[in-house]
């Protein structure tokens, strides 16, 4: 309703019927969260449940990502206490996301849309978090996507992520040159795998 009103007022501004351009209303995706929880609680339409679990999971990933950004800001300019509080909240939301996604994957393993999408969301979240532990977690999700969902639109992206993770882990491996070389070799293998899947248009662009 607010969006329609803004669009109407914007049109009036372009027609010079109002002197000031109206501000676009904020996007409030969290407003739908209670409705998704009601769908999950009532459970009267099983066909809606996989997508409902996916949307609740993505909501918590988005909140965790926002809190991570706030935490990083506090780490640079704010207090340690506030940074720790935000870090704890980020973990709560990340765990909630994994809970919703894990339930969806366990109850609807044959879902060919929401399951690979959830794996991609989690993989990207942990990749951006940085650090070897988070990269290894990201690799688990991306490996599952590559192994079981080759048809998914983010399949090649998952291969590139796995290549990036292997490269970073190889770069950080300073004690065991054999392991380091194996990780670099894995990175090249993932890139070759991704390149093999390219169509002619993508190859030309690259």
C-alpha positions in Angstrom: 0.0 0.0 0.0 2.8 2.4 0.9 4.6 1.6 -2.4 1.5 2.3 -4.5 0.9 5.6 -2.7 4.6 6.6 -3.3 4.3 5.7 -7.0 1.1 7.8 -7.3 2.8 10.7 -5.5 5.9 10.3 -7.7 3.7 10.5 -10.8 2.1 13.6 -9.5 5.6 15.1 -8.9 6.6 14.4 -12.5 3.4 16.1 -13.7 4.4 19.1 -11.6 1.3 18.8 -9.4 3.4 18.6 -6.2 6.5 20.7 -5.5 8.7 18.1 -3.7 9.7 14.6 -4.9 8.4 12.0 -2.4 10.8 9.7 -0.6 10.6 6.0 -1.5 9.2 4.0 1.5 11.7 1.6 3.1 11.6 -2.0 2.2 10.6 -4.0 5.2 10.9 -7.7 4.4 10.8 -8.5 8.1 7.2 -7.5 8.2 6.3 -10.8 6.5 8.2 -12.9 9.0 5.3 -13.4 11.5 3.1 -14.5 8.6 5.6 -17.1 7.5 5.8 -18.3 11.1 2.0 -18.6 11.2 2.1 -20.7 8.0 4.7 -23.0 9.6 2.8 -23.2 12.9 -0.6 -24.0 11.2 1.0 -26.3 8.6 -2.3 -26.8 6.8 -0.8 -26.6 3.3 2.3 -28.8 3.0 3.2 -27.4 -0.4 3.9 -24.1 1.1 6.2 -25.3 3.9 9.5 -25.8 2.0 9.4 -22.2 0.7 8.3 -20.9 4.1 11.3 -22.6 5.8 13.5 -21.2 3.1 12.2 -17.6 3.6 12.6 -17.8 7.4 16.1 -19.1 6.9 17.1 -16.3 4.6 15.6 -13.7 6.9 17.9 -14.8 9.7 20.9 -14.9 7.3 20.1 -11.3 6.3 19.9 -10.3 10.0 23.2 -12.0 10.8 24.8 -10.2 7.8 23.6 -6.9 9.1 24.8 -7.6 12.6 28.2 -8.6 11.2 28.5 -5.3 9.5 27.5 -3.5 12.7 30.0 -5.6 14.7 32.8 -4.7 12.3 32.0 -1.0 12.7 32.0 -1.3 16.5 35.4 -3.1 16.2 36.8 -0.1 14.5 35.1 2.8 16.1 33.0 1.6 19.1 33.2 -0.4 22.3 34.4 -3.9 22.8 31.3 -4.7 24.9 29.0 -3.7 22.0 31.0 -5.6 19.5 30.7 -8.8 21.6 27.0 -8.3 22.0 26.5 -7.9 18.3 28.7 -11.0 17.7 26.5 -13.0 20.0 23.4 -11.8 18.2 24.9 -12.7 14.9 25.6 -16.2 16.0 22.0 -16.6 17.3 20.6 -15.5 13.9 23.1 -17.7 12.0 22.1 -20.7 14.1 18.4 -19.9 13.5 19.0 -19.8 9.8 20.8 -23.2 9.9 17.9 -24.6 11.9 15.3 -23.6 9.4 17.4 -24.7 6.4 18.3 -28.0 8.1 14.7 -28.8 8.8 13.7 -28.1 5.2 16.5 -30.3 3.9 15.6 -33.1 6.2 11.9 -33.0 5.6 11.9 -32.1 1.9 15.1 -33.5 0.5 13.6 -33.9 -3.0 12.8 -30.2 -3.3 14.8 -29.1 -6.3 14.3 -25.4 -5.8 14.6 -24.4 -2.2 17.2 -27.0 -1.0 20.0 -25.9 -3.5 19.1 -22.2 -2.9 19.5 -22.7 0.9 22.9 -24.4 0.3 24.0 -21.5 -1.8 22.8 -18.9 0.8 24.6 -20.6 3.6 27.8 -21.1 1.5 28.0 -17.5 0.6 27.3 -16.3 4.1 30.2 -18.3 5.6 32.5 -17.5 2.7 32.1 -13.7 3.3 32.6 -14.2 7.0 36.3 -15.0 6.3 38.7 -17.2 8.3 39.6 -20.8 7.6 36.8 -22.2 9.9 34.1 -20.3 8.1 35.6 -21.1 4.7 35.6 -24.8 5.6 31.9 -24.5 6.6 31.2 -22.7 3.3 32.9 -25.5 1.4 30.6 -28.1 3.1 27.5 -26.4 1.8 28.9 -25.6 -1.7 30.2 -29.2 -2.1 26.7 -30.5 -1.3 25.3 -28.2 -3.9 27.8 -29.3 -6.5 27.4 -33.0 -5.6 23.6 -33.1 -5.6 22.2 -30.2 -7.6 24.2 -29.8 -10.8 21.1 -28.3 -12.5 20.9 -25.4 -10.1 21.6 -21.9 -11.6 24.4 -21.2 -9.0 26.2 -24.5 -9.8 29.1 -22.8 -11.6 29.3 -20.1 -8.9 29.6 -22.9 -6.3 32.6 -24.4 -8.2 34.3 -21.0 -8.3 33.7 -20.6 -4.5 35.2 -24.0 -3.9 38.2 -22.9 -6.0 38.6 -19.7 -4.0 38.4 -21.6 -0.7 41.0 -24.1 -1.8 43.3 -21.2 -2.9 42.9 -19.3 0.4 43.5 -22.4 2.4 46.5 -23.3 0.3 47.9 -19.8 0.8 47.4 -20.1 4.6 49.1 -23.5 4.7 52.8 -22.7 5.5 53.9 -25.8 7.4 53.1 -28.5 4.9 54.1 -27.8 1.3 52.6 -31.1 0.1 49.2 -30.1 1.5 49.6 -26.6 0.2 50.3 -27.9 -3.3 47.3 -30.2 -3.1 45.0 -27.3 -2.2 46.3 -25.2 -5.1 45.8 -28.2 -7.4 42.2 -28.5 -6.1 41.6 -24.8 -6.8 42.8 -25.3 -10.4 40.6 -28.4 -10.8 37.5 -26.6 -9.6 38.2 -23.7 -12.0 38.7 -26.2 -14.9 35.5 -27.9 -13.9 33.7 -24.5 -13.9 35.3 -23.6 -17.3 34.1 -26.9 -18.8 30.5 -25.9 -18.0 30.6 -22.5 -19.7 28.7 -21.9 -22.8 30.2 -20.0 -25.7 28.8 -16.6 -24.7 30.2 -16.8 -21.2 33.6 -18.0 -22.5 33.8 -15.0 -24.9 32.9 -12.6 -22.1 35.6 -14.1 -19.8 
